[in-house]
């Protein structure tokens, strides 16, 4: 990191990621992710699968594993990036994250809803507890995924039809 | 999948994932994920890193790549699982997902907010368009991550202190 963090960046920017997924194995999906803005990064090649119970071959982690790993990695990355900027020394950092969902059968299918999110942060630092608390609070606001989960988002779907893409 | 989907499962269940992350390289985090409920699956070993611009070694995808891949994989998995249950034939399936965030500099640090989510579903099926639309709509309700993103979630933090875990 440079000594003038945000230097060279505009005061506001858009950060964009996209993913193309192809259904391959029984339940496996091969996924190619790019960061598109503010710069191009990738391709990042990932995959999801399900265990035999869900009709898959367990050839890759399930989608929720990628999600929980992404959330954990996001808050950790923010803590580390902001530690330098807020002059907090991190001798060590580990995070435990636990996410629970409700699952409800509805005839032949089912519905789901989020239930709880818990993130436990273990920072080893010679600095005062208040400085570490301030760091964690700044990291929460900088964490893309924590900020995303904290608000009700609208997801826009489109479906390919013979007449072109149709909003769903 | 069995012919009686949900068979052997209670009408309601809790689905729980957890992740332990250790800060390792400059910005790399090594992440171990388990499904804990309704059955044990894993460990799934994942990692995140950042590119040189963010002070990392680019040894793994950034956290947002895992998130976008998880979201794409989740809706694809739900479409495939529910196609069998709703008797819709899937000859092929691909999904393009695009997520944008706003990034705003705040002195030496920054804040973020979600901006847009777009999911384009391309299904090749001999079945009627209405049946495919019904499948996609069922998959939205069954998709853990889409349901999670659609509501404002509370994330509970704790921080390790010499006096034990402290709510943040």
Contacts between the chains, C-beta under 8 A, distances in Angstrom:
chain1	res1	chain2	res2	distance
A	1	B	54	7.6
A	1	B	55	4.6
A	5	B	108	5.1
A	5	B	109	7.2
A	6	B	105	4.5
A	6	B	108	7.0
A	6	B	110	6.4
A	9	B	105	6.6
A	10	B	105	7.9
A	11	B	104	6.9
A	11	B	105	4.9
A	12	B	102	6.8
A	12	B	103	6.8
A	12	B	104	5.2
A	12	B	105	7.3
A	13	B	102	7.9
A	13	B	103	4.6
A	14	B	100	5.6
A	14	B	101	7.1
A	14	B	102	6.4
A	14	B	103	7.1
A	14	B	115	6.8
A	15	B	64	7.5
A	15	B	100	7.0
A	15	B	101	4.5
A	15	B	102	7.8
A	15	B	103	5.2
A	15	B	112	7.4
A	16	B	98	6.8
A	16	B	99	7.2
A	16	B	100	4.6
A	16	B	101	7.7
A	17	B	64	5.1
A	17	B	65	6.4
A	17	B	67	7.8
A	17	B	68	4.5
A	17	B	98	7.5
A	17	B	99	5.5
A	18	B	68	7.0
A	18	B	96	6.7
A	18	B	97	6.5
A	18	B	98	4.3
A	18	B	99	7.5
A	19	B	65	8.0
A	19	B	68	4.5
A	19	B	69	5.5
A	19	B	71	7.5
A	19	B	72	4.3
A	19	B	95	7.9
A	19	B	96	7.3
A	19	B	97	4.7
A	19	B	98	7.9
A	20	B	72	8.0
A	20	B	94	6.9
A	20	B	95	7.6
A	20	B	96	5.4
A	21	B	69	7.8
A	21	B	72	4.4
A	21	B	73	6.4
A	21	B	76	5.3
A	21	B	94	6.3
A	21	B	95	4.6
A	21	B	96	7.7
A	21	B	97	7.3
A	22	B	93	7.8
A	22	B	94	5.0
A	23	B	76	6.1
A	23	B	80	6.3
A	23	B	90	7.3
A	23	B	92	7.0
A	23	B	93	4.1
A	23	B	94	6.9
A	27	B	77	6.2
A	27	B	80	6.0
A	27	B	81	7.4
A	29	B	72	7.2
A	29	B	73	4.8
A	29	B	76	4.7
A	29	B	77	6.9
A	31	B	69	4.4
A	31	B	72	5.7
A	31	B	73	6.0
A	33	B	61	6.6
A	33	B	65	4.3
A	33	B	68	5.5
A	33	B	69	5.3
A	35	B	62	6.9
A	35	B	64	7.3
A	35	B	65	7.3
A	37	B	100	7.5
A	38	B	103	7.7
A	39	B	53	7.0
A	41	B	51	5.6
A	41	B	62	7.1
A	42	B	61	7.7
A	42	B	65	7.0
A	44	B	61	3.8
A	44	B	62	7.7
A	44	B	65	4.4
A	44	B	69	7.6
A	46	B	61	6.7
A	46	B	65	7.0
A	46	B	66	7.1
A	46	B	69	4.2
A	46	B	73	8.0
A	47	B	73	7.8
A	48	B	69	7.2
A	48	B	70	7.3
A	48	B	73	3.3
A	48	B	74	7.8
A	48	B	76	7.7
A	48	B	77	6.6
A	50	B	77	6.4
A	51	B	41	5.6
A	53	B	39	7.0
A	54	B	1	7.8
A	54	B	77	7.8
A	54	B	81	6.8
A	55	B	1	4.6
A	55	B	81	7.2
A	55	B	84	7.8
A	61	B	33	6.6
A	61	B	42	7.7
A	61	B	44	3.8
A	61	B	46	6.7
A	62	B	35	6.9
A	62	B	41	7.2
A	62	B	44	7.7
A	62	B	73	7.9
A	62	B	77	7.6
A	63	B	69	7.9
A	63	B	70	4.8
A	63	B	71	7.5
A	63	B	72	8.0
A	63	B	73	3.7
A	63	B	74	3.9
A	63	B	77	5.8
A	63	B	144	7.7
A	63	B	145	6.9
A	64	B	15	7.5
A	64	B	17	5.1
A	64	B	35	7.3
A	64	B	70	6.8
A	64	B	74	7.0
A	64	B	144	5.9
A	64	B	145	7.4
A	65	B	17	6.4
A	65	B	19	8.0
A	65	B	33	4.3
A	65	B	35	7.3
A	65	B	42	7.0
A	65	B	44	4.4
A	65	B	46	7.0
A	65	B	70	7.6
A	66	B	46	7.1
A	66	B	66	4.6
A	66	B	67	7.3
A	66	B	69	5.2
A	66	B	70	3.4
A	66	B	73	6.6
A	67	B	17	7.8
A	67	B	66	7.3
A	67	B	67	6.2
A	67	B	70	3.7
A	67	B	71	7.2
A	67	B	74	7.3
A	67	B	144	8.0
A	67	B	145	5.8
A	68	B	17	4.5
A	68	B	18	7.0
A	68	B	19	4.5
A	68	B	33	5.5
A	69	B	19	5.5
A	69	B	21	7.8
A	69	B	31	4.4
A	69	B	33	5.3
A	69	B	44	7.6
A	69	B	46	4.2
A	69	B	48	7.2
A	69	B	63	7.9
A	69	B	66	5.2
A	70	B	48	7.2
A	70	B	63	4.7
A	70	B	64	6.8
A	70	B	65	7.6
A	70	B	66	3.4
A	70	B	67	3.7
A	70	B	70	6.1
A	71	B	19	7.6
A	71	B	63	7.5
A	71	B	67	7.1
A	72	B	19	4.3
A	72	B	20	8.0
A	72	B	21	4.4
A	72	B	29	7.2
A	72	B	31	5.7
A	72	B	63	8.0
A	73	B	21	6.4
A	73	B	29	4.8
A	73	B	31	6.0
A	73	B	46	8.0
A	73	B	47	7.8
A	73	B	48	3.3
A	73	B	62	7.9
A	73	B	63	3.7
A	73	B	66	6.6
A	74	B	48	7.8
A	74	B	63	3.9
A	74	B	64	7.0
A	74	B	67	7.3
A	76	B	21	5.3
A	76	B	23	6.1
A	76	B	29	4.7
A	76	B	48	7.7
A	77	B	27	6.2
A	77	B	29	6.8
A	77	B	48	6.6
A	77	B	50	6.4
A	77	B	54	7.8
A	77	B	62	7.6
A	77	B	63	5.8
A	80	B	23	6.3
A	80	B	27	6.0
A	81	B	27	7.5
A	81	B	54	6.8
A	81	B	55	7.2
A	82	B	109	5.4
A	84	B	55	7.8
A	85	B	108	4.4
A	85	B	109	5.5
A	86	B	108	7.2
A	86	B	109	7.1
A	90	B	23	7.3
A	92	B	23	7.0
A	93	B	22	7.7
A	93	B	23	4.0
A	94	B	20	6.9
A	94	B	21	6.3
A	94	B	22	5.0
A	94	B	23	6.9
A	95	B	19	7.9
A	95	B	20	7.6
A	95	B	21	4.6
A	96	B	18	6.7
A	96	B	19	7.3
A	96	B	20	5.4
A	96	B	21	7.7
A	97	B	18	6.4
A	97	B	19	4.7
A	97	B	21	7.3
A	98	B	16	6.7
A	98	B	17	7.5
A	98	B	18	4.3
A	98	B	19	7.9
A	99	B	16	7.1
A	99	B	17	5.4
A	99	B	18	7.5
A	100	B	14	5.6
A	100	B	15	7.0
A	100	B	16	4.6
A	100	B	37	7.6
A	101	B	14	7.2
A	101	B	15	4.5
A	101	B	16	7.7
A	101	B	144	5.3
A	101	B	147	7.9
A	101	B	148	7.4
A	102	B	12	6.8
A	102	B	13	7.9
A	102	B	14	6.5
A	102	B	15	7.8
A	103	B	12	6.8
A	103	B	13	4.6
A	103	B	14	7.1
A	103	B	15	5.2
A	103	B	38	7.7
A	104	B	11	6.9
A	104	B	12	5.2
A	105	B	6	4.5
A	105	B	9	6.6
A	105	B	10	7.9
A	105	B	11	4.9
A	105	B	12	7.3
A	108	B	5	5.2
A	108	B	6	7.0
A	108	B	85	4.4
A	108	B	86	7.2
A	109	B	5	7.3
A	109	B	82	5.4
A	109	B	85	5.5
A	109	B	86	7.1
A	109	B	138	5.3
A	109	B	141	7.9
A	109	B	142	6.0
A	110	B	6	6.5
A	110	B	142	5.6
A	111	B	141	4.8
A	111	B	142	6.2
A	111	B	147	7.6
A	112	B	15	7.5
A	112	B	141	7.5
A	112	B	142	6.0
A	112	B	143	7.2
A	112	B	144	4.7
A	112	B	147	5.1
A	113	B	147	5.5
A	113	B	151	7.6
A	114	B	144	7.6
A	114	B	147	6.6
A	114	B	148	4.2
A	114	B	151	6.6
A	114	B	153	5.6
A	115	B	14	6.8
A	116	B	156	7.3
A	117	B	153	5.8
A	117	B	154	7.0
A	117	B	155	4.3
A	117	B	156	6.6
A	118	B	155	7.7
A	118	B	156	5.0
A	118	B	157	7.9
A	118	B	158	7.4
A	119	B	155	6.1
A	119	B	156	7.2
A	119	B	157	5.1
A	119	B	158	7.6
A	120	B	157	7.6
A	120	B	158	4.7
A	120	B	159	7.8
A	120	B	160	7.2
A	120	B	165	6.6
A	121	B	157	6.6
A	121	B	158	7.2
A	121	B	159	5.2
A	121	B	160	7.0
A	121	B	168	7.5
A	122	B	159	7.9
A	122	B	160	4.2
A	123	B	159	7.2
A	123	B	160	7.1
A	129	B	161	6.2
A	132	B	159	7.0
A	133	B	159	6.8
A	133	B	168	7.0
A	136	B	157	6.8
A	136	B	159	6.1
A	136	B	168	5.9
A	137	B	168	7.5
A	138	B	109	5.3
A	140	B	155	7.9
A	140	B	157	7.2
A	141	B	109	7.9
A	141	B	111	4.8
A	141	B	112	7.5
A	142	B	109	6.0
A	142	B	110	5.7
A	142	B	111	6.2
A	142	B	112	6.0
A	143	B	112	7.2
A	144	B	63	7.7
A	144	B	64	5.9
A	144	B	67	7.9
A	144	B	101	5.3
A	144	B	112	4.7
A	144	B	114	7.6
A	145	B	63	6.9
A	145	B	64	7.4
A	145	B	67	5.7
A	146	B	155	5.8
A	147	B	101	8.0
A	147	B	111	7.6
A	147	B	112	5.1
A	147	B	113	5.5
A	147	B	114	6.6
A	148	B	101	7.4
A	148	B	114	4.2
A	148	B	149	6.8
A	149	B	148	6.8
A	149	B	149	7.3
A	149	B	153	4.5
A	149	B	155	6.3
A	150	B	152	6.0
A	150	B	153	6.3
A	150	B	154	7.7
A	150	B	155	6.9
A	151	B	113	7.7
A	151	B	114	6.6
A	151	B	152	5.3
A	152	B	150	6.0
A	152	B	151	5.3
A	152	B	152	4.9
A	153	B	114	5.6
A	153	B	117	5.8
A	153	B	149	4.5
A	153	B	150	6.3
A	154	B	117	7.0
A	154	B	150	7.6
A	155	B	117	4.3
A	155	B	118	7.7
A	155	B	119	6.1
A	155	B	140	7.9
A	155	B	146	5.8
A	155	B	149	6.3
A	155	B	150	6.9
A	156	B	116	7.3
A	156	B	117	6.6
A	156	B	118	5.0
A	156	B	119	7.2
A	157	B	118	7.9
A	157	B	119	5.1
A	157	B	120	7.6
A	157	B	121	6.5
A	157	B	136	6.8
A	157	B	140	7.3
A	158	B	118	7.4
A	158	B	119	7.5
A	158	B	120	4.7
A	158	B	121	7.2
A	159	B	120	7.8
A	159	B	121	5.2
A	159	B	122	7.9
A	159	B	123	7.2
A	159	B	132	7.0
A	159	B	133	6.9
A	159	B	136	6.1
A	160	B	120	7.2
A	160	B	121	7.0
A	160	B	122	4.3
A	160	B	123	7.1
A	161	B	129	6.2
A	165	B	120	6.6
A	168	B	121	7.5
A	168	B	133	6.9
A	168	B	136	5.8
A	168	B	137	7.5
